[in-house]
Amino acid sequence: MDGAATPGTGDRTADVTNPATGEVTSTVALAAADDVQAAVAAAKAAFPGWRDTSLARRVQVMFRFRELLNERAPELAAIITSEHGKVLSDAAGEVARGQEVVEFACGIPHLLKGGFTENASTQVDVHSVRQPLGPVAIISPFNFPAMVPMWFFPIAIAAGNTVVLKPSEKVPTAANWIAQLWKDAGLPDGVFNVLHGDKVAVDGLLTHPDVKSVSFVGSTPIAKYVYETGTAHGKRVQALGGAKNHMIVLPDADLDLAADQAINAGFGSAGERCMAISACVAVGDIADELVAKIRDRAEALRTGDGTRGCDMGPLVTAASRDRVAGFVDAGEAAGATLVVDGRNPETDADGEGFFVGPTLFDHVTTDMSIYTEEIFGPVLAVLRVDTYDEAVALINANPYGNGTAIFTNDGGAARRFQNEVEVGMIGINVPVPVPMAYYSFGGWKNSLFGDSHAHGTEGVHFFTRGKVVTSRWLDPSHGGINLGFPQNA
């Protein structure tokens, strides 16, 4: 609490492992109910002072945080690799994308500007302001220990809120490091608090009367639970859920480009991304050639310890590895063609890491579990359709709507696709269309519960609420009694 991690008053702990070696490197204390109360109390106590801190001062702290993060980004990337397993270059990219939101939040004075109307009625002026909510909660997933929290807390803090961050217990250290960086930047105690824990901590934040909003990223079932529980307790909630992201390849596409990008988007971070491409839809007669190009590239990838310059690292836990391998078993049993089998990869790593290598299926159908479920691992499924219309219908029938991409040299087809597809984020020859920070991140359908996407102007509106002030400085001509409803004149 008070700008640092809660120490944990209970006796429950969780192991933290290096997934490249399988070694337990530390333990994290899991919060009890008293720890939730203490973290929220610290945020509540700090709120009045931070809310009333001038925008100029808030921005100075934001800029200082930005500069410190730029200077020390490699430290954070190394922490992410040691606990999540993604390769160092990928971890550095995560930090850089999170930093974009910090930079966006440095412009908060402009983003919080209200409106003013002089003489809206006779000698009556009206103006609007946006004010912070109070203590807000962020519940973040294991796959992006830095970037996902940074989708939320820079804007929340810049707007005058105080924050309780509950990171995944699988990757706790990045949050502690960020908390210390805020202290070094001059953020007052209690404005940014880290609460380590599991469901006890989550439920405590969702039901605590002093928590005004909840921002969540994770699986769809938990996102739905977070949304329903949080809103039932009177909170604003933005709950980003799971995904099954498709990549359509039209017959006129550059197949070498498409194959490269299918590899990048399907196997980057070992597929542990909510924006990973897991379904490649080949249109027309290009499937054989496309699959061969993807196969050749997948077989050339080097899997191993993320600190050794490998292309792809491990999955985050042994349970994740076993779950993904189980999906490969199921896909093979269902009759899909297993083109590249990653269940027993050769790896460049010491110890017993949690590895599944790049895996490629062909002739996948929409009733197979490798298509219907979010695998969250390095498994790419190729589906074959005859026409563009079939491809779009397939995407729109899917219950998820996070991200999608089309590869084509036909501008008309691309324009039609971006209009017709029922998905929140769309790439045209871009496989992972994560928006810049000044646009908003979020999906449709079962990929989002709530009305607000992350960061961008939607993030500013989520972490503030509007107030409209109507004022008149009376002169004698406006005196007297009038019980009628106020009218403009």
C-alpha positions in Angstrom: 0.0 0.0 0.0 1.0 3.7 0.0 2.7 3.4 -3.4 4.1 0.0 -2.9 3.0 -3.6 -2.7 0.9 -4.9 0.1 2.9 -7.3 2.2 0.1 -9.8 2.7 -1.3 -10.5 6.1 -2.5 -14.1 5.3 -0.5 -17.2 5.1 -1.2 -18.1 1.5 1.5 -17.8 -1.1 2.1 -18.7 -4.8 5.2 -19.8 -6.5 6.8 -17.6 -9.2 8.7 -19.6 -11.8 11.1 -19.0 -14.6 9.1 -20.7 -17.4 12.2 -21.2 -19.5 13.8 -23.5 -16.9 10.9 -24.5 -14.7 12.7 -23.2 -11.6 10.8 -21.6 -8.8 12.5 -18.2 -8.4 10.4 -16.6 -5.6 7.1 -16.7 -3.9 4.4 -14.0 -3.7 2.1 -13.5 -0.7 -1.6 -13.6 -1.6 -3.8 -10.9 -0.2 -6.3 -11.6 2.5 -9.5 -9.5 3.0 -7.6 -7.2 5.4 -5.0 -6.5 2.7 -7.7 -5.4 0.2 -9.2 -3.1 2.9 -5.7 -1.6 3.5 -4.9 -1.0 -0.2 -8.3 0.6 -0.9 -8.0 2.7 2.3 -4.6 4.0 1.2 -6.0 5.0 -2.2 -9.1 6.6 -0.6 -6.9 8.6 1.8 -4.7 9.9 -1.0 -7.5 10.8 -3.4 -8.5 14.3 -2.1 -4.9 15.5 -2.2 -4.2 14.1 -5.6 -7.5 15.2 -7.1 -6.8 18.8 -6.0 -3.2 18.7 -7.2 -2.9 21.1 -10.2 -2.8 19.7 -13.7 0.6 21.3 -14.1 2.0 19.3 -11.2 0.3 16.1 -12.3 1.8 16.5 -15.7 5.3 17.1 -14.3 5.1 13.8 -12.4 3.8 12.0 -15.6 6.7 13.4 -17.6 9.2 12.4 -15.0 7.7 8.8 -15.0 8.0 8.8 -18.8 11.7 9.8 -18.6 12.5 7.2 -16.0 10.8 4.5 -17.9 12.7 5.4 -21.0 16.0 5.2 -19.1 15.2 2.0 -17.4 13.0 0.1 -19.9 15.6 -2.8 -20.3 15.2 -3.6 -16.6 11.5 -4.0 -16.9 11.8 -6.1 -20.1 14.2 -8.4 -18.3 11.8 -8.8 -15.4 9.0 -9.7 -17.9 11.1 -12.3 -19.7 12.1 -13.9 -16.4 8.6 -14.4 -15.2 6.5 -14.6 -18.4 9.0 -16.2 -20.7 8.5 -14.1 -23.8 11.8 -13.3 -25.6 13.5 -10.1 -24.6 12.8 -8.2 -27.9 9.1 -9.0 -27.4 9.2 -7.8 -23.8 10.9 -4.6 -24.9 8.2 -4.1 -27.4 5.5 -4.5 -24.7 7.1 -1.8 -22.6 7.4 0.5 -25.6 3.7 0.1 -26.4 2.7 0.8 -22.8 4.9 3.9 -22.9 2.8 5.2 -25.7 -0.1 5.5 -23.2 2.1 7.3 -20.7 2.9 9.8 -23.4 -0.7 10.2 -24.3 -1.5 10.8 -20.7 1.1 13.6 -20.6 -1.4 15.6 -22.7 -4.1 15.3 -20.0 -4.6 19.1 -19.7 -5.9 19.3 -23.2 -7.9 16.0 -22.8 -9.7 17.3 -19.7 -10.8 20.6 -21.2 -14.4 21.3 -20.7 -16.7 23.6 -22.6 -18.1 27.1 -21.9 -21.2 28.8 -23.2 -21.5 32.5 -22.3 -25.0 34.0 -22.1 -26.8 30.7 -22.8 -29.8 32.4 -21.4 -30.0 36.0 -20.4 -27.0 36.6 -18.1 -26.7 32.8 -17.6 -23.5 31.0 -18.4 -23.0 27.2 -18.7 -19.8 25.3 -18.5 -18.8 21.6 -18.3 -16.0 19.9 -16.4 -14.7 16.4 -16.2 -13.6 15.2 -12.7 -11.9 12.1 -11.4 -13.9 9.2 -10.0 -11.8 8.4 -6.9 -10.0 5.1 -6.1 -10.1 2.8 -9.2 -9.1 -0.9 -9.6 -7.1 -2.5 -12.4 -7.0 -6.3 -12.6 -4.4 -7.3 -15.2 -3.4 -10.6 -16.8 -0.2 -12.6 -16.9 0.6 -12.2 -20.6 1.4 -8.4 -20.5 2.6 -7.5 -17.0 3.5 -4.0 -18.1 1.6 -3.0 -21.2 -1.9 -3.9 -20.1 -1.8 -2.1 -16.7 -0.3 0.9 -18.7 -3.4 0.9 -20.9 -5.2 2.2 -17.8 -3.2 3.6 -14.9 -1.4 6.5 -16.8 -4.8 8.0 -17.8 -6.4 7.2 -14.4 -3.6 8.9 -12.5 -3.2 11.9 -14.8 -6.9 12.5 -14.5 -6.7 12.7 -10.7 -7.7 9.2 -9.6 -5.9 6.9 -7.3 -5.2 3.3 -8.3 -5.1 -0.2 -6.9 -3.4 -2.6 -9.3 -4.0 -6.3 -8.9 -1.5 -8.0 -11.2 -1.5 -11.7 -12.0 0.2 -13.7 -9.3 2.1 -15.5 -12.0 4.1 -12.4 -12.9 4.1 -10.1 -9.8 7.5 -8.4 -10.0 6.8 -5.9 -12.9 4.1 -4.3 -10.9 6.4 -3.8 -7.9 9.0 -2.3 -10.2 6.5 0.1 -11.7 5.3 1.2 -8.2 8.9 2.1 -7.3 9.3 4.0 -10.5 6.3 6.1 -9.6 7.8 6.9 -6.2 11.0 7.9 -7.9 9.0 10.1 -10.2 7.5 12.0 -7.2 4.0 10.5 -7.1 2.6 10.9 -3.6 2.1 7.8 -1.5 -1.2 6.1 -1.9 -1.9 7.2 -5.4 -0.5 4.0 -6.9 -0.9 0.8 -4.9 -0.1 -2.8 -5.8 -2.3 -5.6 -4.3 -1.0 -9.1 -5.0 -3.5 -11.9 -4.8 -6.0 -14.2 -6.4 -9.8 -14.5 -6.3 -9.9 -13.2 -2.8 -8.3 -9.9 -3.9 -10.4 -9.7 -7.1 -13.7 -10.2 -5.2 -12.6 -7.8 -2.6 -12.1 -5.0 -5.2 -15.3 -5.9 -7.1 -17.4 -5.5 -4.0 -15.6 -2.8 -2.0 -17.8 0.3 -1.7 -14.9 2.8 -2.1 -13.7 1.4 -5.4 -15.4 3.5 -8.1 -14.4 1.6 -11.3 -12.8 -1.7 -12.4 -10.7 -2.2 -15.5 -10.0 -5.9 -16.4 -8.3 -7.9 -19.1 -8.5 -11.7 -19.2 -10.6 -14.6 -20.3 -14.2 -14.2 -21.4 -15.8 -16.2 -18.5 -13.9 -14.1 -15.9 -14.5 -10.9 -17.8 -18.3 -11.6 -17.7 -18.0 -12.4 -14.0 -16.1 -9.2 -13.3 -18.6 -7.1 -15.3 -21.6 -8.6 -13.6 -20.2 -8.5 -10.1 -18.7 -5.0 -10.4 -21.8 -3.4 -12.0 -24.0 -5.1 -9.4 -22.0 -3.2 -6.8 -22.5 0.1 -8.5 -19.1 0.4 -10.3 -18.1 1.4 -13.8 -16.6 -1.7 -15.4 -14.6 -2.2 -18.6 -13.9 -5.9 -18.9 -11.9 -7.1 -21.9 -12.3 -10.8 -22.6 -11.0 -13.5 -24.9 -10.5 -13.7 -28.6 -10.4 -15.9 -31.6 -8.7 -13.7 -34.1 -8.9 -14.5 -37.8 -6.7 -13.5 -40.7 -8.2 -13.7 -44.2 -5.9 -14.2 -47.1 -7.5 -13.4 -50.5 -6.2 -15.0 -53.7 -4.6 -11.8 -54.9 -2.5 -11.4 -51.7 1.3 -11.5 -51.6 1.6 -15.0 -50.1 5.1 -14.5 -48.8 4.0 -11.4 -46.9 0.9 -13.3 -45.6 3.0 -16.3 -44.5 5.5 -14.0 -42.7 2.8 -12.2 -40.9 0.9 -15.4 -40.0 4.1 -16.6 -38.3 4.6 -13.3 -36.5 1.0 -13.0 -35.3 0.4 -16.7 -34.6 3.6 -17.5 -32.7 4.9 -14.3 -31.2 4.9 -14.5 -27.4 4.1 -18.2 -27.9 0.6 -17.3 -28.9 -0.1 -15.8 -25.4 -1.7 -12.6 -26.8 -5.3 -11.7 -26.9 -4.5 -10.2 -30.4 -2.7 -13.3 -31.7 -3.9 -14.7 -35.0 -5.1 -18.3 -34.3 -7.3 -18.8 -37.4 -6.0 -18.3 -40.9 -8.7 -18.3 -43.5 -7.5 -19.2 -47.0 -9.8 -18.1 -49.7 -9.9 -19.8 -53.1 -7.2 -22.0 -54.4 -4.2 -20.6 -52.6 -4.4 -22.8 -49.4 -1.8 -25.4 -50.5 0.8 -22.8 -51.4 0.1 -20.7 -48.3 0.2 -23.6 -45.9 3.6 -24.8 -47.4 5.0 -21.3 -46.9 3.8 -21.1 -43.3 5.1 -24.6 -42.6 8.6 -23.8 -43.9 8.8 -20.7 -41.8 7.4 -22.4 -38.7 9.9 -25.3 -38.9 12.8 -22.8 -39.1 11.8 -21.0 -35.8 14.1 -21.4 -32.8 12.3 -22.1 -29.5 14.0 -21.6 -26.2 15.0 -19.4 -23.4 13.9 -15.8 -24.1 17.3 -14.4 -23.0 19.2 -16.4 -25.7 18.0 -14.7 -28.8 15.4 -17.3 -29.7 12.4 -16.6 -31.8 9.9 -17.9 -29.4 9.9 -18.6 -25.6 7.9 -21.0 -23.3 4.4 -20.9 -22.1 3.9 -19.2 -18.7 3.3 -22.4 -16.6 3.4 -26.2 -16.8 -0.4 -26.2 -16.7 -0.5 -23.9 -19.7 1.9 -26.1 -21.6 -0.2 -29.2 -20.8 -3.5 -27.4 -21.8 -2.1 -26.4 -25.2 -0.7 -29.8 -25.8 -4.1 -31.2 -25.0 -5.7 -29.0 -27.7 -3.1 -30.4 -30.2 -4.1 -33.9 -29.3 -7.8 -33.0 -29.7 -7.2 -31.4 -33.1 -5.4 -34.4 -34.4 -8.2 -36.7 -33.0 -10.9 -34.6 -34.7 -9.3 -35.1 -38.1 -7.4 -31.9 -38.8 -4.2 -32.3 -40.7 -1.2 -31.7 -38.3 1.3 -30.0 -40.5 3.8 -29.0 -37.8 3.7 -30.7 -34.4 5.1 -28.6 -31.6 4.4 -31.0 -28.7 8.0 -32.1 -28.2 10.2 -29.3 -29.5 13.9 -29.1 -29.5 14.7 -26.1 -27.3 17.6 -23.9 -26.4 17.1 -23.8 -22.7 18.3 -25.3 -19.4 16.2 -27.3 -17.1 12.6 -28.4 -17.7 10.9 -25.4 -19.3 7.2 -25.1 -20.3 7.6 -25.3 -24.1 5.3 -26.1 -26.9 6.8 -25.3 -30.3 5.1 -23.7 -33.3 2.1 -25.9 -34.3 0.2 -25.7 -37.6 -3.0 -27.4 -38.5 -4.7 -27.5 -42.0 -8.2 -28.5 -43.0 -9.7 -27.2 -39.8 -13.4 -27.0 -39.5 -15.6 -24.7 -37.3 -16.8 -27.6 -35.1 -13.3 -28.5 -33.9 -12.2 -27.4 -30.4 -8.9 -26.0 -31.9 -11.2 -23.5 -33.7 -14.0 -22.9 -31.1 -11.8 -22.5 -28.1 -9.2 -19.8 -27.3 -6.1 -21.9 -27.0 -3.7 -19.2 -25.9 -0.7 -21.0 -27.3 1.4 -21.3 -30.5 -1.3 -23.2 -32.5 -2.3 -21.8 -35.9 -5.4 -23.3 -37.6 -5.9 -23.0 -41.4 -9.5 -23.0 -42.6 -10.3 -23.2 -46.3 -13.3 -21.4 -47.9 -14.2 -20.7 -51.5 -15.2 -17.1 -51.4 -14.7 -13.8 -49.6 -18.4 -13.8 -48.5 -17.9 -17.2 -46.8 -14.8 -15.9 -45.0 -16.6 -12.8 -43.6 -19.6 -14.9 -42.7 -17.3 -17.3 -40.8 -15.8 -14.4 -38.8 -19.1 -12.7 -38.1 -20.6 -16.0 -36.8 -17.8 -16.4 -34.2 -18.8 -15.3 -30.7 -15.6 -13.3 -30.3 -14.8 -10.0 -32.0 -11.5 -8.7 -30.8 -9.1 -8.3 -33.8 -9.0 -9.5 -37.4 -7.0 -8.9 -40.5 -7.3 -9.2 -44.2 -4.4 -9.7 -46.6 -5.1 -8.4 -50.1 -3.9 -6.1 -52.8 -7.5 -5.2 -53.7 -8.5 -1.8 -52.1 -12.1 -2.4 -52.8 -12.2 -5.7 -51.0 -10.3 -4.2 -48.1 -12.7 -1.3 -47.8 -15.7 -3.7 -48.0 -14.1 -5.9 -45.3 -13.5 -3.1 -42.8 -17.2 -2.1 -43.2 -18.8 -5.5 -43.0 -16.8 -7.4 -40.4 -18.2 -7.4 -36.9 -14.9 -6.9 -35.0 -13.5 -4.1 -32.9 -10.0 -3.8 -34.3 -9.2 -4.5 -38.0 -5.9 -4.8 -39.8 -5.5 -4.3 -43.6 -2.3 -6.2 -44.4 -1.5 -5.7 -40.7 -1.8 -8.9 -38.7 -1.9 -7.5 -35.1 -3.9 -4.2 -35.3 -3.3 -2.9 -31.8 -4.2 0.8 -32.1 -2.0 3.7 -31.1 -2.6 5.1 -27.7 -4.6 8.0 -28.9 -7.2 5.5 -30.4 -9.0 3.1 -28.2 -8.3 -0.7 -27.7 -11.3 -3.0 -27.5 -13.4 -5.7 -29.2 -17.0 -6.5 -29.8 -19.3 -9.3 -28.8 -17.8 -11.7 -26.2 -14.5 -9.9 -26.3 -15.8 -6.9 -24.3 -18.2 -6.4 -21.4 -19.0 -2.8 -20.8 -19.3 0.3 -23.0 -15.8 1.7 -22.8 -12.6 0.5 -24.6 -9.2 1.0 -23.2 -7.0 4.1 -23.5 -7.6 6.9 -26.0 -10.4 9.4 -25.4 -12.6 6.5 -24.3 -10.2 5.9 -21.5 -10.3 9.5 -20.5 -14.1 9.5 -20.3 -14.0 6.2 -18.4 -11.8 7.6 -15.7 -13.7 10.9 -15.3 -17.3 11.9 -15.0 -19.0 15.0 -16.3 -20.4 17.9 -14.4 -22.3 20.8 -15.8 -22.5 24.2 -14.0 -25.1 26.7 -14.8 -24.5 30.1 -13.2 -26.1 33.5 -13.0 -24.8 36.5 -11.0 -28.1 38.1 -10.0 -29.1 41.7 -10.5 -32.4 43.2 -9.2 -34.2 42.7 -12.5 -34.0 38.9 -12.0 -35.5 38.8 -8.5 -39.0 37.6 -7.6 -40.8 34.3 -7.2 -41.4 32.0 -10.2 -42.2 28.3 -9.7 -42.3 27.4 -13.4 -39.7 25.2 -14.9 -36.6 27.2 -16.0 -36.8 28.4 -19.6 -34.2 29.9 -21.8 -34.8 33.4 -22.8 
